[in-house]
């Protein structure tokens, strides 16, 4: 007996993967808070846990509201009514979500003690739970808008954009994109020879990198807010124009196996004094922490770089996708 998989089943499966990733990333926000605070002791973890219980209830209500918007939108889109009526649904849904989120956030900011008295929160976790809820609850408005925006994007089957939003929320929570998250973005690729790695994570109106690359290695397309992607059919010559042109300093040139076991990373560098070729120091990751030992191999500048220097460091091959800054040894 052969199991037949219909095209509809495959489509449902492919649609469900980004939704699963989105939900997982949403859950990670609260869990990451507990992980980061855990070294302060069990009372701190208990405080975050109690605060997350309150936030989970708020999120469930916001998710229910966004589900209603999703149902109405998908009904109208399925019926071919994608004009004014859909715009009205989105406007009403976002407005209601914003007002509700604002009022709940204001309450949690001003009177979290009332909630935790009702929950009979233990005394050793009470103060911490109130402080955490003030910080997180005070920004419920952003959470509500985020959930509603995801619902709208999901209605139009823009699931990749939903995942990008979820990763951005984790970025805002931690302050940087983790190594396992950065691989999800279209500008982050692995190729033989020197090639650009674009760690642009947000859909903002920006395309200098596309214009700077005369070989056409970088493409954004007609939509200026699209994330930059790498064209695998175009050959990078390592000129560094894309690195220097990126105002967010999120583009790097990466080349593995420059010599046995070592590769090179070229990055924008705007600090003084400038390192010199041959200097040894350490490479730092996206979180600003030590990654590995590093040696400066090149320093480039040109009028077209607009006062930005390009610094190239040599690091082990397994660190070329992690090393993102150079710090000279003291």
Backbone bond lengths (Angstrom), bond angles and torsions (degrees), N, CA, C in turn:
res aa  C-N    CA-C-N  psi(-1)  N-CA   C-N-CA  omega(-1)  CA-C   N-CA-C  phi
1 X - - - 1.474 - - 1.528 108.96 -
2 X 1.332 116.98 126.78 1.459 121.78 -177.32 1.526 109.95 -104.79
3 X 1.330 114.48 130.62 1.457 119.56 179.04 1.524 109.50 -78.96
4 X 1.327 116.32 119.22 1.456 121.41 179.84 1.531 109.47 -97.33
5 X 1.313 115.12 127.12 1.464 120.62 178.59 1.523 108.25 -106.69
6 X 1.310 116.49 116.37 1.466 121.01 -177.34 1.527 110.23 -75.62
7 X 1.333 117.89 158.39 1.469 121.03 175.98 1.519 112.57 -59.32
8 X 1.352 116.21 -33.04 1.458 118.85 179.28 1.532 111.15 -66.17
9 X 1.349 115.64 -39.05 1.467 119.91 178.75 1.525 110.57 -63.88
10 X 1.339 116.44 -42.88 1.464 120.07 178.17 1.522 111.16 -61.83
11 X 1.330 115.96 -40.97 1.463 119.51 -179.28 1.525 110.95 -65.40
12 X 1.337 116.46 -42.20 1.470 119.94 177.91 1.529 110.25 -61.63
13 X 1.324 116.59 -40.92 1.460 120.84 179.47 1.526 110.90 -63.10
14 X 1.341 116.40 -45.99 1.464 119.99 -178.79 1.530 111.38 -67.09
15 X 1.331 116.62 -33.95 1.462 119.52 177.09 1.523 111.89 -70.86
16 X 1.337 116.36 -31.31 1.464 119.77 -176.52 1.524 112.89 -75.27
17 X 1.327 117.81 -26.37 1.469 119.95 -177.53 1.527 112.38 -61.22
18 X 1.351 119.89 -50.18 1.474 118.31 177.78 1.517 113.15 -62.55
19 X 1.341 116.95 -33.83 1.467 119.81 178.42 1.528 109.99 -65.21
20 X 1.336 115.99 -42.35 1.461 120.01 176.82 1.525 110.45 -60.99
21 X 1.340 116.88 -44.04 1.467 121.13 179.38 1.525 110.80 -62.38
22 X 1.338 116.12 -39.52 1.471 119.93 179.38 1.524 111.10 -62.78
23 X 1.339 116.76 -47.91 1.460 120.54 -179.34 1.521 111.74 -63.57
24 X 1.340 115.87 -38.79 1.463 119.79 178.75 1.517 110.95 -63.10
25 X 1.325 116.65 -43.35 1.455 120.47 -179.59 1.521 111.52 -67.31
26 X 1.340 117.68 -35.23 1.462 120.00 175.75 1.521 111.05 -62.69
27 X 1.334 116.88 -42.41 1.460 120.88 179.09 1.518 111.95 -65.60
28 X 1.325 116.10 -33.02 1.459 120.10 -177.69 1.520 112.92 -66.16
29 X 1.349 117.56 -24.10 1.458 119.71 -178.29 1.527 110.54 -59.81
30 X 1.347 116.66 -52.90 1.462 120.04 178.75 1.509 112.83 -66.33
31 X 1.340 117.09 -40.21 1.465 120.33 179.84 1.523 111.43 -64.72
32 X 1.332 116.54 -37.04 1.454 119.91 179.01 1.523 110.94 -65.24
33 X 1.341 117.34 -35.62 1.466 120.31 176.18 1.530 110.55 -59.58
34 X 1.335 115.96 -44.64 1.465 119.41 179.20 1.520 111.49 -65.12
35 X 1.320 116.48 -39.66 1.469 120.35 -179.76 1.528 110.93 -63.43
36 X 1.348 116.23 -44.44 1.462 119.59 -176.91 1.519 112.12 -68.42
37 X 1.335 117.82 -28.49 1.456 121.01 -175.73 1.534 112.16 -94.79
38 X 1.337 117.02 -6.16 1.464 120.85 -171.12 1.524 113.58 -61.44
39 X 1.356 117.91 -29.15 1.465 118.79 -177.23 1.529 112.72 -72.19
40 X 1.355 117.27 -6.42 1.456 120.27 176.77 1.523 112.60 -85.94
41 X 1.330 116.96 -7.60 1.453 119.35 176.14 1.518 113.46 118.40
42 X 1.345 114.70 172.15 1.464 120.78 -175.30 1.528 112.33 -67.53
43 X 1.342 117.43 -31.20 1.462 119.98 179.93 1.526 110.71 -64.85
44 X 1.339 115.77 -38.60 1.467 119.98 179.06 1.522 110.72 -66.82
45 X 1.345 116.44 -41.05 1.460 120.58 178.19 1.530 110.20 -63.83
46 X 1.333 116.51 -40.74 1.467 120.82 178.51 1.527 110.86 -63.84
47 X 1.331 116.55 -37.97 1.462 120.64 179.05 1.522 110.63 -63.72
48 X 1.336 116.69 -44.79 1.470 120.46 178.59 1.524 110.19 -64.53
49 X 1.350 116.35 -39.60 1.463 120.24 179.43 1.509 112.39 -61.63
50 X 1.340 116.24 -43.74 1.472 119.91 178.13 1.520 111.49 -65.71
51 X 1.330 115.86 -39.91 1.460 119.21 177.74 1.515 112.05 -64.28
52 X 1.330 116.35 -39.19 1.467 120.27 179.46 1.518 112.34 -66.85
53 X 1.342 117.45 -29.47 1.471 119.60 176.07 1.527 110.55 -60.94
54 X 1.316 115.52 -44.32 1.474 119.90 178.46 1.518 110.13 -65.65
55 X 1.335 116.47 -45.15 1.461 119.92 -178.27 1.523 111.72 -64.81
56 X 1.334 117.17 -34.21 1.468 120.32 179.14 1.531 111.28 -63.68
57 X 1.331 116.53 -37.74 1.469 119.91 177.71 1.529 110.00 -64.47
58 X 1.338 115.71 -43.54 1.468 120.00 179.24 1.527 110.01 -62.20
59 X 1.328 116.36 -43.29 1.464 120.79 -178.42 1.531 111.21 -65.09
60 X 1.349 116.82 -37.66 1.466 120.09 177.73 1.526 110.52 -61.66
61 X 1.337 116.69 -42.41 1.470 120.19 179.06 1.530 110.20 -64.68
62 X 1.338 116.49 -43.93 1.465 120.10 179.76 1.532 110.98 -64.59
63 X 1.327 116.12 -38.30 1.466 120.29 179.26 1.527 111.18 -66.34
64 X 1.336 115.87 -38.30 1.471 119.87 177.30 1.524 110.64 -62.73
65 X 1.331 115.97 -41.95 1.469 120.09 178.19 1.528 110.77 -63.79
66 X 1.332 116.54 -40.78 1.469 119.82 -179.66 1.529 111.28 -69.39
67 X 1.337 116.58 -31.43 1.475 120.19 177.57 1.523 110.95 -64.11
68 X 1.328 115.83 -38.63 1.467 119.45 177.30 1.525 110.46 -61.11
69 X 1.336 116.10 -41.57 1.467 119.88 178.42 1.522 111.03 -65.12
70 X 1.333 115.88 -39.24 1.467 120.34 179.20 1.524 111.21 -62.15
71 X 1.339 116.84 -43.01 1.471 120.89 -179.76 1.524 110.70 -61.94
72 X 1.326 116.25 -46.61 1.469 119.68 -179.16 1.535 111.39 -64.75
73 X 1.326 116.08 -42.26 1.469 119.53 -179.34 1.522 111.98 -64.75
74 X 1.330 116.26 -46.15 1.466 119.09 -178.65 1.530 111.66 -64.85
75 X 1.346 117.16 -33.59 1.459 120.16 175.86 1.528 110.88 -63.15
76 X 1.318 116.87 -45.75 1.455 121.13 -179.29 1.524 111.57 -69.23
77 X 1.349 116.84 -40.98 1.467 119.97 179.40 1.523 110.40 -65.03
78 X 1.347 116.04 -41.55 1.461 120.10 178.82 1.512 112.65 -64.00
79 X 1.333 115.70 -29.71 1.470 119.94 179.63 1.524 111.82 -87.46
80 X 1.327 116.51 0.44 1.462 119.95 178.48 1.508 114.64 82.99
81 X 1.345 117.33 9.73 1.463 120.58 179.90 1.531 108.75 -98.38
82 X 1.325 116.14 81.92 1.461 120.93 -171.74 1.524 112.71 -108.83
83 X 1.285 118.65 15.27 1.456 121.34 -176.91 1.508 113.38 -96.87
84 X 1.338 115.56 -117.11 1.454 122.77 -173.15 1.522 112.45 -62.63
85 X 1.336 117.13 -39.04 1.470 120.28 -176.30 1.530 111.19 -63.38
86 X 1.341 116.53 -42.26 1.464 119.58 178.08 1.521 110.95 -64.70
87 X 1.318 116.99 -38.78 1.465 120.86 178.01 1.523 110.96 -62.03
88 X 1.329 116.50 -39.47 1.462 120.51 178.76 1.526 111.07 -65.59
89 X 1.330 116.48 -41.68 1.470 120.31 178.97 1.520 110.29 -60.94
90 X 1.333 116.17 -46.26 1.469 120.50 -179.61 1.526 110.16 -62.69
91 X 1.320 117.52 -43.59 1.469 121.32 -179.27 1.518 111.59 -61.80
92 X 1.343 116.63 -47.21 1.466 120.43 -179.90 1.522 110.65 -64.83
93 X 1.339 117.33 -43.19 1.467 121.06 -178.07 1.525 111.11 -62.90
94 X 1.318 116.47 -45.12 1.471 120.09 -179.49 1.526 110.67 -66.69
95 X 1.342 117.16 -39.98 1.464 120.88 -179.51 1.527 111.41 -64.34
96 X 1.341 116.49 -48.15 1.467 120.78 179.95 1.526 110.27 -62.10
97 X 1.322 116.52 -44.23 1.463 120.46 179.41 1.523 111.43 -62.94
98 X 1.328 116.36 -40.52 1.463 120.40 -179.60 1.520 111.67 -65.67
99 X 1.344 116.92 -43.92 1.475 120.86 -179.76 1.527 110.24 -64.82
100 X 1.343 116.57 -47.21 1.460 119.97 179.77 1.539 110.88 -61.59
101 X 1.330 116.57 -45.17 1.469 121.01 -179.43 1.518 111.39 -62.61
102 X 1.326 115.72 -40.79 1.472 119.86 179.96 1.524 111.04 -62.23
103 X 1.345 117.00 -45.61 1.462 120.93 -178.36 1.522 111.44 -66.39
104 X 1.338 116.74 -43.22 1.472 119.96 178.42 1.524 110.10 -65.17
105 X 1.317 116.99 -43.58 1.458 120.72 178.94 1.513 112.01 -61.46
106 X 1.332 117.08 -39.65 1.466 121.11 178.42 1.518 111.07 -63.79
107 X 1.337 116.18 -41.70 1.469 120.33 178.23 1.530 111.20 -64.04
108 X 1.331 116.76 -46.20 1.464 120.21 -178.84 1.524 111.64 -67.47
109 X 1.309 116.75 -26.96 1.455 120.34 177.74 1.525 111.93 -74.99
110 X 1.331 116.30 -36.31 1.462 120.42 -174.11 1.522 113.50 -94.24
111 X 1.342 117.87 -37.76 1.469 120.49 -172.61 1.524 113.91 -132.42
112 X 1.331 120.16 52.31 1.476 119.15 177.73 1.530 112.31 -69.31
113 X 1.345 116.71 -23.54 1.468 119.71 -179.36 1.523 111.42 -59.32
114 X 1.332 116.93 -36.71 1.470 120.65 -179.67 1.527 110.80 -60.52
115 X 1.321 116.81 -41.43 1.468 121.28 -179.54 1.521 110.78 -64.28
116 X 1.329 116.61 -46.15 1.471 119.46 -174.29 1.523 112.21 -78.20
117 X 1.331 117.67 -21.09 1.473 119.29 169.29 1.525 109.37 -66.95
118 X 1.321 117.25 -42.45 1.464 120.82 178.68 1.526 111.41 -65.78
119 X 1.351 117.03 -34.33 1.473 120.88 179.05 1.526 112.41 -81.29
120 X 1.352 117.06 -5.11 1.467 122.33 -179.09 1.534 111.03 54.64
121 X 1.306 113.97 49.33 1.469 120.69 179.82 1.523 109.62 -66.50
122 X 1.344 119.21 134.78 1.466 122.47 179.37 1.527 111.35 -55.16
123 X 1.312 115.19 149.16 1.468 120.98 -174.42 1.529 112.55 -61.12
124 X 1.350 117.40 -37.69 1.462 119.14 -176.45 1.532 112.75 -70.71
125 X 1.338 116.46 -16.77 1.466 119.87 179.52 1.524 112.57 -109.58
126 X 1.337 116.96 -4.36 1.464 120.90 -171.94 1.526 112.36 -64.47
127 X 1.325 116.97 -51.42 1.465 121.05 -176.35 1.528 110.45 -64.06
128 X 1.337 116.07 -43.88 1.468 120.08 179.50 1.517 112.55 -63.97
129 X 1.349 116.30 -38.78 1.464 120.23 179.34 1.526 110.77 -64.98
130 X 1.338 116.50 -40.35 1.470 120.14 178.88 1.525 111.02 -65.37
131 X 1.337 116.32 -42.39 1.466 120.26 -179.75 1.531 110.81 -64.47
132 X 1.338 116.50 -45.93 1.462 120.90 -179.92 1.529 110.99 -62.39
133 X 1.334 116.90 -41.32 1.464 121.01 -178.73 1.520 110.66 -68.18
134 X 1.328 117.06 -35.44 1.470 119.20 175.56 1.530 110.50 -62.40
135 X 1.325 116.44 -43.12 1.462 120.43 -177.43 1.527 110.74 -68.04
136 X 1.334 115.85 -51.37 1.464 120.57 -175.97 1.528 111.14 -78.27
137 X 1.330 116.65 -43.97 1.459 120.51 -178.50 1.515 112.53 -65.55
138 X 1.325 116.98 -29.49 1.456 119.98 179.23 1.511 113.57 -66.13
139 X 1.327 116.17 -15.58 1.473 120.50 179.81 1.531 111.59 -111.21
140 X 1.337 116.54 24.05 1.467 120.35 178.98 1.530 111.07 -60.69
141 X 1.314 116.48 -28.93 1.463 120.01 178.88 1.529 110.79 -56.67
142 X 1.324 116.67 -43.72 1.464 120.47 177.77 1.523 111.13 -64.76
143 X 1.333 116.18 -40.42 1.458 120.59 179.10 1.524 110.90 -63.07
144 X 1.335 116.00 -42.31 1.456 119.80 179.92 1.521 112.37 -64.44
145 X 1.329 116.53 -43.24 1.461 120.23 178.24 1.523 111.19 -65.56
146 X 1.332 115.41 -37.75 1.472 119.84 178.28 1.524 111.20 -62.76
147 X 1.331 117.14 -47.64 1.474 120.96 -179.51 1.525 110.63 -62.60
148 X 1.329 116.30 -41.89 1.456 119.39 -179.34 1.535 111.42 -67.71
149 X 1.333 116.44 -39.53 1.465 119.84 178.16 1.524 110.88 -64.03
150 X 1.329 116.82 -41.06 1.469 120.35 176.69 1.523 110.89 -60.71
151 X 1.324 116.33 -39.48 1.463 120.05 -179.96 1.526 110.76 -64.08
152 X 1.324 116.96 -41.19 1.467 120.52 179.13 1.528 110.46 -65.19
153 X 1.343 116.16 -46.33 1.466 119.94 179.19 1.519 111.29 -61.69
154 X 1.325 116.19 -38.61 1.458 120.71 -179.84 1.530 110.75 -66.32
155 X 1.314 116.61 -34.88 1.467 120.41 178.84 1.518 111.29 -63.47
156 X 1.325 116.10 -33.23 1.473 120.70 179.25 1.532 111.61 -93.32
157 X 1.352 117.03 13.95 1.479 125.12 -179.80 1.523 112.18 56.72
158 X 1.336 117.21 31.64 1.469 121.47 174.64 1.533 108.44 -91.86
159 X 1.335 115.09 66.46 1.457 120.26 -170.08 1.522 112.72 -74.86
160 X 1.333 117.51 -31.64 1.471 119.11 177.42 1.530 110.62 -62.80
161 X 1.325 115.96 -39.34 1.458 120.42 178.58 1.528 110.98 -64.17
162 X 1.341 116.56 -33.96 1.464 120.62 177.93 1.525 110.16 -64.16
163 X 1.342 116.61 -43.74 1.466 120.70 178.93 1.523 110.08 -63.50
164 X 1.326 117.44 -40.12 1.466 121.03 178.20 1.526 110.08 -61.01
165 X 1.340 117.11 -41.36 1.461 120.21 177.05 1.527 111.41 -62.15
166 X 1.333 116.73 -41.47 1.461 120.76 -179.07 1.523 111.07 -65.25
167 X 1.331 116.22 -42.08 1.464 119.94 177.42 1.523 109.77 -63.76
168 X 1.335 117.16 -38.60 1.460 120.64 179.36 1.523 110.90 -63.48
169 X 1.339 116.97 -36.03 1.461 119.85 176.74 1.515 110.97 -63.70
170 X 1.342 117.11 -40.26 1.463 120.03 176.21 1.513 110.57 -66.52
171 X 1.332 116.59 -35.59 1.462 120.49 177.40 1.518 110.32 -61.94
172 X 1.344 117.22 -44.90 1.449 120.89 178.47 1.520 111.04 -64.68
173 X 1.328 117.22 -32.77 1.460 121.61 -178.94 1.513 112.16 -71.80
174 X 1.338 116.95 -41.16 1.460 121.10 -176.35 1.520 112.96 -98.61
175 X 1.334 116.94 -21.62 1.449 119.92 -178.36 1.512 114.10 91.76
176 X 1.310 117.75 -2.97 1.462 121.49 178.77 1.525 108.54 -159.64
177 X 1.336 115.22 163.95 1.462 120.40 177.28 1.528 108.46 -91.40
178 X 1.315 116.83 127.94 1.463 121.22 -178.53 1.528 110.80 -72.67
179 X 1.330 116.22 160.71 1.467 121.53 -177.59 1.526 112.06 -59.12
180 X 1.342 116.91 -37.47 1.462 119.24 -178.16 1.522 112.29 -78.56
181 X 1.341 117.52 -15.28 1.453 120.97 179.38 1.529 112.15 -90.13
182 X 1.328 117.11 -32.60 1.461 120.73 -173.29 1.519 112.04 -64.25
183 X 1.323 117.44 -26.91 1.463 120.89 -177.58 1.530 112.55 -68.24
184 X 1.329 118.24 -12.58 1.460 120.76 -177.61 1.525 113.00 -78.49
185 X 1.318 117.08 -13.44 1.457 119.72 -172.86 1.523 111.03 -90.79
186 X 1.349 117.60 144.02 1.466 121.05 -171.64 1.520 114.41 -66.29
187 X 1.327 117.89 -20.77 1.459 119.96 -179.51 1.521 114.01 -82.84
188 X 1.348 116.42 -6.73 1.466 120.78 -178.78 1.526 108.28 -99.50
189 X 1.338 116.18 107.97 1.459 121.56 -176.46 1.517 110.41 -131.45
190 X 1.334 115.38 165.20 1.462 122.76 175.99 1.524 107.51 -121.05
191 X 1.341 116.90 120.48 1.454 121.66 -178.92 1.518 109.79 -140.43
192 X 1.314 115.34 162.76 1.458 120.47 173.09 1.521 109.07 -78.95
193 X 1.323 116.27 145.75 1.454 119.75 -179.53 1.515 111.74 78.20
194 X 1.311 116.48 -178.89 1.456 120.60 -178.57 1.529 109.90 -73.09
195 X 1.335 116.23 139.04 1.458 120.98 -178.72 1.525 109.97 -158.39
196 X 1.329 117.32 153.40 1.466 119.68 178.59 1.528 111.84 -77.30
197 X 1.315 115.38 144.86 1.463 122.64 171.50 1.529 105.95 -121.96
198 X 1.331 115.60 114.72 1.466 121.03 -174.05 1.518 109.22 -105.74
199 X 1.325 116.87 110.82 1.453 121.77 -176.53 1.530 110.65 -99.39
200 X 1.321 114.93 45.15 1.463 122.43 176.82 1.527 107.86 -84.17
201 X 1.333 117.81 123.51 1.461 120.97 -170.63 1.520 114.32 -116.56
202 X 1.325 118.45 -2.39 1.460 119.95 -175.47 1.518 110.65 -128.69
203 X 1.326 115.23 143.15 1.464 121.53 -179.33 1.522 109.92 -81.18
204 X 1.316 115.53 86.62 1.456 120.98 179.69 1.531 108.77 -118.23
205 X 1.350 118.68 155.19 1.469 120.53 179.83 1.524 111.22 -72.40
206 X 1.325 116.51 95.15 1.462 121.03 -174.34 1.534 108.90 -157.88
207 X 1.334 117.41 128.38 1.468 119.32 178.07 1.531 114.78 -148.60
208 X 1.343 120.82 25.71 1.466 120.52 178.41 1.527 113.09 -59.41
209 X 1.334 117.61 -31.97 1.465 120.13 -178.31 1.527 111.10 -64.38
210 X 1.323 116.43 -39.09 1.463 120.36 178.99 1.527 110.50 -64.72
211 X 1.334 116.42 -41.80 1.459 120.32 -179.71 1.525 111.79 -71.60
212 X 1.338 116.95 -31.65 1.464 120.60 -176.67 1.522 112.66 -73.24
213 X 1.338 117.23 -29.06 1.470 120.65 -176.76 1.528 110.41 -82.92
214 X 1.316 116.11 105.91 1.467 120.82 -178.30 1.525 112.17 -76.27
215 X 1.312 118.19 -12.26 1.458 121.54 179.17 1.531 112.66 -93.33
216 X 1.337 116.64 -4.33 1.461 120.04 177.61 1.512 114.38 73.61
217 X 1.342 117.43 24.04 1.474 120.22 -179.55 1.526 112.40 -71.04
218 X 1.332 116.37 -25.36 1.465 121.34 -175.67 1.522 109.19 -111.47
219 X 1.307 116.32 131.42 1.461 120.02 178.88 1.521 110.47 -130.71
220 X 1.301 114.89 135.18 1.465 122.30 175.06 1.518 109.90 -116.09
221 X 1.332 115.70 -37.52 1.460 119.89 178.03 1.514 112.58 94.38
222 X 1.327 115.47 -168.14 1.457 121.30 -175.94 1.515 111.98 -71.33
223 X 1.324 117.64 -30.63 1.465 121.10 179.67 1.523 108.76 -83.47
224 X 1.323 116.99 107.14 1.459 121.52 -173.12 1.528 113.12 -66.76
225 X 1.333 117.36 -16.19 1.471 119.78 178.81 1.524 112.84 -92.27
226 X 1.324 117.92 2.03 1.467 120.15 178.21 1.527 110.13 -70.05
227 X 1.327 116.05 150.49 1.458 120.31 176.26 1.529 109.57 -71.58
228 X 1.327 118.16 138.49 1.468 120.30 179.10 1.525 111.30 -66.05
229 X 1.325 115.55 143.07 1.463 122.35 178.64 1.524 108.94 -127.34
230 X 1.322 115.96 161.33 1.462 122.17 -179.97 1.524 109.48 -99.80
231 X 1.320 116.83 131.99 1.462 122.03 175.68 1.530 108.03 -86.46
232 X 1.341 118.28 109.57 1.470 120.81 -175.86 1.526 113.69 -67.21
233 X 1.326 116.66 -15.76 1.466 119.81 -178.12 1.527 112.94 -87.32
234 X 1.347 116.91 -8.21 1.457 120.52 179.89 1.529 110.02 -102.12
235 X 1.339 116.45 145.26 1.454 122.29 -175.54 1.523 111.10 -99.65
236 X 1.331 116.31 121.90 1.464 122.31 176.83 1.526 109.07 -76.68
237 X 1.339 116.72 136.69 1.469 120.77 178.69 1.529 111.67 -104.97
238 X 1.337 116.80 1.29 1.464 120.11 176.27 1.511 114.31 73.06
239 X 1.330 118.28 27.22 1.470 120.53 -178.03 1.523 112.43 -67.62
240 X 1.339 117.36 -27.79 1.452 121.41 177.91 1.512 115.33 84.74
241 X 1.338 118.15 3.57 1.458 120.24 -179.13 1.527 111.90 -61.78
242 X 1.330 116.59 -37.05 1.468 119.54 -179.83 1.527 110.85 -66.63
243 X 1.332 116.33 -37.88 1.469 121.12 -179.73 1.522 110.15 -63.22
244 X 1.330 115.99 -46.39 1.459 120.47 -177.69 1.522 112.41 -71.44
245 X 1.320 117.81 -27.88 1.469 120.98 -174.94 1.516 113.41 -82.61
246 X 1.318 118.31 -16.49 1.464 121.32 -175.27 1.529 110.59 -77.16
247 X 1.325 116.54 112.69 1.467 120.56 -179.32 1.523 112.05 -68.05
248 X 1.324 116.84 -23.38 1.460 120.75 178.25 1.515 113.55 -88.22
249 X 1.334 117.33 -0.82 1.464 123.23 -178.82 1.533 111.70 49.43
250 X 1.329 114.21 46.56 1.467 119.33 -177.35 1.524 112.71 -113.96
251 X 1.343 117.53 14.19 1.462 120.71 178.77 1.523 109.82 -114.64
252 X 1.316 115.54 135.60 1.462 122.43 -179.61 1.522 109.00 -133.40
253 X 1.318 116.27 149.82 1.454 120.81 170.90 1.518 108.14 -100.31
254 X 1.308 116.17 128.86 1.469 121.69 -175.20 1.522 109.11 -123.66
255 X 1.320 115.77 137.23 1.465 121.01 175.36 1.521 108.74 -145.68
256 X 1.323 115.58 121.86 1.459 120.72 178.24 1.533 110.49 -90.80
257 X 1.326 114.74 161.64 1.463 122.21 174.26 1.529 113.02 56.24
258 X 1.334 115.64 40.98 1.466 119.10 171.92 1.523 109.55 -64.57
259 X 1.315 114.83 -37.85 1.462 122.84 167.71 1.516 106.78 -143.80
260 X 1.284 118.08 171.35 1.465 121.30 -171.23 1.532 111.50 -56.50
261 X 1.315 114.71 116.18 1.462 121.27 176.03 1.516 114.94 83.26
262 X 1.341 118.08 -2.69 1.464 120.62 -175.66 1.531 111.30 -129.35
263 X 1.325 114.20 147.20 1.456 121.12 175.16 1.512 109.88 -128.16
264 X 1.326 116.34 -179.20 1.460 121.21 -179.09 1.524 110.86 -126.99
265 X 1.328 114.72 146.61 1.460 122.51 175.45 1.519 108.20 -126.74
266 X 1.335 116.47 125.26 1.467 121.70 176.36 1.511 108.82 -104.52
267 X 1.340 116.30 129.87 1.462 121.63 -174.11 1.521 110.66 -136.10
268 X 1.326 117.91 157.50 1.463 120.14 173.74 1.524 109.74 -71.36
269 X 1.337 116.59 143.30 1.465 120.05 -177.01 1.523 108.29 -141.73
270 X 1.342 117.03 120.96 1.465 121.48 -175.86 1.529 111.68 -130.40
271 X 1.350 115.89 34.05 1.452 120.58 179.50 1.526 110.11 -111.19
272 X 1.326 116.10 153.89 1.457 122.62 174.77 1.525 108.98 -122.91
273 X 1.337 117.55 146.16 1.463 127.18 -1.45 1.530 111.13 -75.14
274 X 1.323 115.75 154.49 1.456 120.73 178.50 1.522 110.47 -71.35
275 X 1.329 117.26 140.85 1.473 118.98 171.65 1.532 109.75 -65.60
276 X 1.306 116.50 167.90 1.452 121.96 176.22 1.514 109.79 -116.72
277 X 1.327 116.01 154.27 1.461 120.60 177.50 1.527 108.52 -57.95
278 X 1.319 115.59 131.28 1.459 121.01 -178.10 1.512 113.71 99.69
279 X 1.362 117.19 -15.73 1.466 119.90 177.32 1.521 110.26 -62.46
280 X 1.310 115.26 143.90 1.467 120.87 177.81 1.514 109.95 -116.24
281 X 1.315 114.00 141.15 1.454 119.77 -179.74 1.515 110.20 -159.70
282 X 1.326 115.75 -145.23 1.465 119.58 -179.66 1.523 109.30 -127.75
283 X 1.308 115.59 149.26 1.462 122.23 173.23 1.520 108.64 -95.07
284 X 1.333 115.87 138.03 1.455 121.96 178.26 1.521 110.00 -109.66
285 X 1.322 116.29 151.71 1.459 121.58 -179.97 1.519 112.07 -90.04
286 X 1.311 116.53 -171.65 1.468 121.60 -179.26 1.516 111.75 -65.36
287 X 1.324 117.06 -24.43 1.455 121.30 178.74 1.516 112.58 -89.68
288 X 1.356 117.26 4.03 1.459 121.33 178.35 1.516 114.70 80.64
289 X 1.331 116.74 8.28 1.463 120.10 -177.68 1.533 110.83 -102.14
290 X 1.327 114.54 161.57 1.461 121.96 -177.95 1.533 111.65 -57.58
291 X 1.331 115.25 135.42 1.452 121.42 176.77 1.519 111.39 -114.50
292 X 1.352 116.45 -51.57 1.460 120.15 -178.23 1.530 109.24 -169.04
293 X 1.330 116.34 174.20 1.456 121.41 172.52 1.526 109.29 -72.22
294 X 1.336 117.29 150.40 1.462 121.16 -177.57 1.521 110.37 -145.59
295 X 1.328 115.04 152.55 1.462 121.66 177.76 1.527 109.72 -130.81
296 X 1.328 116.85 133.74 1.455 121.38 179.29 1.523 109.39 -74.81
297 X 1.334 116.64 126.34 1.464 120.84 -179.24 1.526 113.05 -113.39
298 X 1.344 117.91 -24.82 1.466 120.87 179.85 1.520 109.41 -150.06
299 X 1.340 114.75 149.42 1.463 122.01 169.63 1.517 106.48 -137.41
300 X 1.327 116.38 123.46 1.465 120.30 -176.92 1.524 110.99 -124.80
301 X 1.318 114.52 148.35 1.453 121.03 172.31 1.518 108.54 -149.01
302 X 1.321 116.05 157.69 1.459 122.04 179.44 1.522 107.58 -163.97
303 X 1.342 118.18 154.91 1.467 119.95 177.88 1.525 112.64 -55.28
304 X 1.338 116.14 -34.72 1.465 119.57 -179.31 1.519 112.58 -69.00
305 X 1.342 118.04 -17.62 1.465 121.47 -179.83 1.529 112.13 -79.54
306 X 1.339 117.45 -9.50 1.463 122.20 175.25 1.534 111.82 56.28
307 X 1.334 115.65 55.67 1.475 123.92 174.97 1.530 113.26 67.88
308 X 1.304 118.36 12.41 1.464 121.59 173.96 1.528 108.81 -100.55
309 X 1.313 116.83 126.92 1.459 120.88 176.59 1.521 109.51 -89.96
310 X 1.320 115.76 149.80 1.462 121.16 174.72 1.521 107.79 -107.45
311 X 1.309 115.26 117.49 1.464 122.14 -177.68 1.517 108.73 -106.87
312 X 1.335 116.81 128.08 1.459 121.77 178.77 1.521 109.14 -112.36
313 X 1.338 115.96 129.09 1.460 120.74 179.17 1.528 109.95 -121.76
314 X 1.318 115.01 151.33 1.462 121.57 177.20 1.523 108.72 -100.94
315 X 1.340 115.32 127.68 1.464 121.69 -179.43 1.525 108.52 -138.93
316 X 1.328 118.53 164.10 1.471 119.85 174.76 1.520 111.54 -57.33
317 X 1.327 116.40 149.20 1.465 121.38 -177.06 1.527 113.33 -53.78
318 X 1.331 116.92 -37.64 1.463 119.10 -176.51 1.522 112.76 -77.67
319 X 1.348 116.62 2.74 1.464 120.10 -179.99 1.526 113.15 -114.41
320 X 1.341 117.67 -0.27 1.469 118.86 -175.52 1.531 112.10 -66.51
321 X 1.329 117.83 -24.23 1.461 120.27 178.80 1.531 111.94 -92.89
322 X 1.319 116.35 2.91 1.470 120.48 -179.74 1.521 112.76 -118.16
323 X 1.337 118.27 -32.63 1.455 122.56 -177.92 1.527 109.74 -72.97
324 X 1.333 116.90 116.94 1.465 119.83 -175.69 1.527 114.03 -130.15
325 X 1.320 118.31 3.01 1.450 121.35 174.52 1.518 109.01 -159.06
326 X 1.332 115.06 155.21 1.465 119.97 -178.62 1.529 109.40 -118.05
327 X 1.323 114.27 136.49 1.462 121.16 176.96 1.516 108.45 -127.81
328 X 1.308 116.26 123.46 1.457 121.55 -178.48 1.515 110.63 -70.36
329 X 1.321 116.01 144.56 1.462 120.12 177.57 1.510 110.13 -64.68
330 X 1.330 115.86 139.93 1.463 120.30 -178.90 1.518 110.71 -69.86
